[in-house]
Amino acid sequence: MPKKFVKFDYQIPSIVPTFLKGEDAWRLYKAIKKDEKVNIYLGDLEFSSAFQEIKGSSSLRNGQINRIVADSGLRTVVPTDDIYGVIFPLIIGTALNTDFNSLDVRKEESGDNNLGLSKKLVKLAEEHQGRVKFPFRIQGFYTVFDKRGKDYEVKIIPANNFEIIHDKRLNIAPGTKFSGLDEKGMIIPDKKGKYTWCSTNERVTGVYLDGEGDLNCTNISSSNNSGKVILIQSEKNGSQRHLRSKLEELQKITDKEIKIIDDAHAQAIKTFFREIEGKK
């Protein structure tokens, strides 16, 4: 009996994503509400008992959730993840959107919008890289509440995957078409590109991906029930290692089942020929 065809060079995805949906969603929702302060607004957040799902997503909320799930070996998505290969397919063609765990900082000369938070982020970047050049992006952070802080009364704390990225493309004109993201998580301008970069000149903005594949700069606490925070396994937990381990387990089970079938088949053939011999 021929063996099953199972031994191939499987392509394991670089990240394995999930919405805030499932058995632990309610416990996470309660942890989020317990963690936040009454007078601090990070955007709308609600729990759907019918779907066991948390709805609502903003950049600052993303940082809060990133902190709460860190001890579980999980983290939220950053722009340098495989956005169009793994994340976009989750929301493609829908009215959903998802914010990244990142903040873009620009040098806006006029107005006080986000001035206090901007100063904090500049100081944080200088502590890690020295003098900064505008514009820049930070990714991989936790949102921590701080009543002494201006603007949103929060502090931004580096996570294990914290990174500072300087790139002039953060100031590229709104409406620019692009074909995808490079290794820095920055858009690759392309006049024939399928996606659109929708930027702003505010001091500090978040970035969210919509169901059309466009990237939109947004208010860092803007949120509604179309927003979805997406989690992946952190580098510490190792999604690839976990998947490969599962595949190896499945392979062992398959090999064992094939051996049982082969042995039974061989035994059946022996029995058949013994019966033939006995009738002669």
N, C-alpha and C positions, 0 to 999 in steps of 0.2 A: 504493500500500500504506500503510495507516495506521501512524503511528509508535507505539511502545510508550508506555504510561503510566508515566512515571518521575519527572516533575517536580512534586513535592509539597513541602509545608512540613513536612519531617520533624522530629519532636520528639526531639532528642538528649538522652539521660539526663545528669543533672548529674555523675554519677560512674559509672565503669565498674569493677566489683569483680572480684576473683579470690581463690579460696582459694590456699593455698601448695601448688599442685599444677601439675605439668607438668615440662618438660625441666630447668628451673633449680632445681627443688625440692631435689634432692639436694645441689647445690652450696651452696644457702642453708642447708640443715641442717648441713652440715659447718662452714660459717662461724659458725653459732650456737653449735655445740658447742665450737669453737675459742675463741670469744669468752668464754664463761662460765667461771667459776671453780669448782673442784671442790667447795669447801665452801659454796657459795651455791646455794640451792634456789629456783628460779623457777617450779616446777610441772613436771609430767610433759611430756615431749616425745619423740615417736618418729617414725620415717620408715617409710612403707609403700612398699616397692619395687614391690609389685604394682600400686599405683595412682599411683606417683610423687607422693606426697603427704605433707606434714608434718602431724601430728596433735598437738593440745595447745594450750591457750590460757589465759593468765592476764593480769592487768593489767600486772604487771611484765615478764612475758615479751613482751607486746605492745610495751612501750616499748623493749625490747632489739632486737626485730626491726625496729621503726620506725627505729631508729638505723642498723642494718646495711643496710637497703634505701634509705636516704635518697639516696645518691649515684646510685641508679638511677632517680631521678625518681618514686619510689613512697612511699606512706605508709600507715599503718594507719588504721582507721576511728575517727572521733570522733562523739559524740552529735549534733552539729549537722549531720552529713551526712544525706542522704535515707534514713534508716534504714528506714522502713516502705514506701517506694517502691522502693528498690533492694536494700538489704541483706537485709531480712526474707524476700523471695521465695526467696533462696538456701537457707534452712533451714526454711521453713514446713512444718509437719506432720511434722517429723523429730525425732529425739532429739538433734540437734546444737545447739550454742550457740556464740556468739562474744562475746569480751570487747572492750570499746571501749578506745581510747587515752585514758583519763581516770581520775581519782582523785577521790573525794568525801571531803571533810574535815569532820568534825563536832566539836563541843566536848563531849567526854565527860569528865565530872568525876571519875569513879572508874576505877580500874584503870590498868595500864600498857601495855595492848595497843596496839601501834603508836605508842607515845608518841614515840620517837626520830624516826621518819619523819614523824609529825604535826608536830613542831617544825620539821623541815626544810622541809616544805611551807608552813607558815605564814611562815617566813622568806623563802622563795622568792616567795610571793605579795606580801609586804610590800615586797620589793625592786622589784616591778613595778607595784604599785598603792597602796602606802602601807598604812595600817591596814586589816586585813581584818575582815569580819563573818562569823561562823559561821551556817549551814554554807556552804561554797563548794566549787566544783569546779574542778580544773585539767584542761585537755585540750590535747593536742598536746605530747608530751614524749618524751624519750629516757631509757631506763634505763641507767645507767653503774655499773659495779661499784666499790665503795669499801670496803676492808677496815676503815677507821677508823669506818665508820658503824654505828649501832646498828640493832637489829631485823634488817633484811634485808641489811645491808652494801651498800647501793646509794645512789646519788645520782640525783635527778630533775633532768634538764637540759631547758630549754625547746627545743622544736623550732620550725621556721619558722611553724607555725600555732598556737603556744602562746596560750592564752587562760585567763583567770580569770573564773569566773561565780559571782556570789553569788545565791542563791535559796532562800527558805524551804521550797520544795517538796522539797528534799533531806531534810527532816525529816518529810515527810508520813507519815501512819500506814501501816504495812504492810497490804496487802490492798486498798488504794485502787484503784478501777477508773479507767482512763483510755482516751481515744480515739486518742491519738497524741502527738507531740512538737511543741513550738513552735520558733520560730527560735533559742531558746537551748538547745535539746536537752532541755528540761524537759517532764515529763508534763503533759498537759492533763486534769485530773480530770474524770470523767464517770461518773455512777452507772450509765449504760447502756453504758459503754465495754466493748470486747471484751478489753482487756488488763489485767493486774494488776501493780501496783508492789509488789515484795517487798523491803522495806528492812530496815535494821539500825541499831543505835545505836553501832556500833564507830567508833573515831576515824577510821580511814582504810579505805575500801572501794573496790573496783572495781565496775563494772556490766557485766552480760552480758545479751544477748538470747537467749531460747530459742526453740524451734520453735513454741511457742504464741503468741509475740509478747509474752510477759511480760518485764519488766525486773527483774533480780535483783541486789541488792547482795551482794557476795561477798568472801571473803578474797582479798587481792591477789596471792597466789601459788598459789591453788587451781586445779588443772588436771587434766583427764583426756583420754582420746583421743576424747571426743565434742566437745571444744573445737576450734574452727577460727579461726585468725587470718585476717582478710580484708584484702587490700591493694587500694588504689585508686591511680590516678595522682595525683601531688601537684599543687598549684596551679601550681608551677613548670613542670611538664611539660604541664599543660593537657589534660585528657581531652576536653573539648568541642572544643578546637581540633584535636586529633588526629583525632577522629571526623569533624568537618566536612571536614578535609583528605582523609580516606579516601573520604567520600561524593562529594566533588568529583572525585577520581580515578576513581571508579566511573562517575560521570556522563559524564566525558570518554570513557571506554572505551565506554559504552553509546551515546553520540552517534556515535562513530566506527563502531561496528558497524551502527547504523541507517542511516548514510550509505552504507555498503558494500552493504547489502541494497537500499536504495532505488535506488542506481546500477545494481545488477545487474538489478533489476526493470524499470527504465526501458530498459536495454539489451535485455532479453529482449523487451519489447513492440516496440521498433524493429525488431529482427531478425524478429519474427513478421510484421509488416506488410510488410517488404521481401520476405519469401518469398511472401506473398500476391500482391503486385504482380508479382513475377517469374513467377508461374504464369498471369497473365492474358494 
